[in-house]
Amino acid sequence: MFTPSAVELYSYDLAPPSKGHHGTTQDISGLISGRMQTREQQASNRRLDSWKEIAAFFGRDERTVKRWEKERALPVHRVPGGLRGSVFAYSAELSQWLRDPRAAETESSEQAAAANVSTGDGIRKAEPAISRQVFAPAIPARSSRSQVARILGLLLAVLLGFLILKHQIPRQPTSASAINIPPVAHRPNLEAEDLYLKGRYFWNKRTPEDLNKALDLFTQAIVRDPGYAQAYVGLADCYNLMREYSVMPPNEAYPRALAAAKKAVELDDNSAEAHNSLAFATFYWMWDAPTAEREFKRAIELNPDYVAAHHWYATFLMVTRRYPEAIREIEIARKLDPSSTPIVADKGFILYLAGQPAQGIALLKQIETTERAFLSPHLYLAEIYLAGQDYSSYLVESKRVASLRHDPVALAVVDAAEKGFASGGARGMWQSMLPVQKKFYLQGKLSAYALAQTNARLGESQEALILLHEAYDKRDAAMLYIDGDRAFDALRDDSSFQDLLARSTRPRLQ
């Protein structure tokens, strides 16, 4: 979860994806074994790359299989962006189609017709059945009148019964709009679903390297199945986290997250995951709290057991200072997924902000001890130590955050801060940080908000206000935290600062 004061050390430098590798093929296969078991005999699932190969699979001509696709829903795929007529199919899907009773009936009847035509008397055997003579019992002449009367009476009774039933049975709506037909769920391409599941595995690890791997896997899934909403959700979730766990700038990450989430909702409006991702990006990029909350609640309504919806809704409530509700939501998420380290870390920080510092800090230190490579507890403890003026611990945690994020700019700022603190205490720390931060700010590698914090702490109020206005104009998500940021305590009574406070809570236009 993003925190305001730690922004002082954040850079906007775009580092290339790391070459490192976390996790093994065995690890992934363990997580996705359920999906793999459904893919029987992968080697036999051949890809047929033309109408010719598809026709050969059935032993038919191309015209026949093309007609089957139009009339019988033969599972044939088009190559995205390819030339007209570029098609492919999977043998397993074709075999499954044949096992469908309607498809099997079609195949059997056509095979029978083909067999008849191929025989020596094929023309006679293929003649329509109505050409055969039909014999009916003769009606004796002497009883013809009574028989006709009986038949007419029977027909009249049937007609009368039909008319009675027609008025007794309520009419059913026939228009498509009047019938509540649930949308047909999209069945993802098996290969795309496999890539998505692997992407989720890396996404959950929340390191810069693993998020880049997840991003690549979700992108591959979309290439293989452009209609797969979950793959767009994965893409959105990657960008939602990369501005925190890597050095990707928020103004690059959030617009991409928002676009991917909107596409996911467009493809599947009943996806809780899609609405949750859209809520996150809507709040942190558009600053539209009412719409974001509506999307969070929609996600929970669609799937009350969706962990990420309760988790991210809890952090939303934390940022908007609705702490009792935030504690309730994070506890729901924790009960749904007791093993989630990110949930426990966020719970620790929520408890700290909600007036339960001892319990919150204990949770964060527990995670820090057991999972030293996880970013969040270091980020939160740096914020807590700074608020408590424990600058030595603040610098230790800040250096760890910069290292985990692979952020050379933040490391340079921390190094300067350590030297300044050793020689001049807290003020010496801010004074040593300022020229280093200015250098990176001018290079476009440090946010205006981070530089404003340091200026404000040194008493440079006007400079801080100018930088805060720039941060607002650039949609810096840190502006959502400005009301609770202790760095700006000296500016509280300034009318320009009050205006920024009001504006930072209003929805932004896209």
Number of C-alpha atoms within 10 A of each C-alpha: 18 19 18 20 25 22 20 23 23 28 27 23 19 12 13 10 13 12 7 8 9 11 11 9 8 8 12 16 14 11 14 14 10 10 13 14 9 10 13 10 9 10 7 10 16 12 14 18 17 16 20 14 16 24 17 14 14 15 10 13 14 17 11 11 22 17 12 17 13 11 9 14 12 18 17 22 13 14 14 12 7 9 9 8 10 14 17 18 21 17 17 17 16 17 14 11 17 17 12 11 10 12 17 13 13 15 15 12 12 12 12 13 14 13 13 17 14 11 12 9 10 14 11 11 14 15 11 8 8 7 7 8 6 6 6 5 5 7 10 9 8 8 9 12 11 10 14 12 11 12 12 12 12 12 12 12 12 11 11 12 11 12 11 10 10 11 9 9 8 8 8 8 9 8 7 8 8 9 10 7 8 6 9 6 8 11 10 18 16 16 13 23 21 17 22 27 23 21 28 23 20 21 26 15 17 23 23 26 23 24 27 22 24 28 25 16 25 29 21 18 29 21 14 18 19 17 20 23 25 25 32 29 27 29 30 30 29 29 28 24 22 25 19 22 25 27 25 20 21 23 15 13 21 28 19 19 28 25 15 25 31 24 20 28 22 14 18 20 16 18 19 25 29 29 27 31 33 29 31 29 27 27 22 23 24 22 23 19 20 14 16 24 19 13 24 26 20 19 27 20 14 15 15 14 15 19 22 21 28 27 23 23 27 29 25 23 20 23 19 15 16 14 20 14 14 26 21 14 21 28 19 19 25 20 12 15 16 12 10 14 19 20 24 25 26 25 28 29 27 25 21 20 16 17 11 13 16 11 14 22 20 13 20 24 17 15 21 18 10 9 12 15 17 20 24 27 30 26 26 26 24 27 21 21 17 19 15 10 12 13 19 17 15 23 20 16 22 27 24 20 27 26 15 18 22 19 21 16 21 30 21 17 25 25 17 21 24 23 15 19 20 12 12 14 16 19 15 18 24 21 20 22 25 21 14 20 27 17 12 20 18 11 11 13 20 25 27 25 29 26 26 27 26 22 22 20 19 16 13 13 19 14 13 25 22 14 20 25 18 16 20 18 9 13 20 20 23 23 22 24 18 20 18 12 16 17 18 21 12 12 18 13 9 11 10 14 20 14 10 17 17 10 15 22 17 14 16 14 8 7
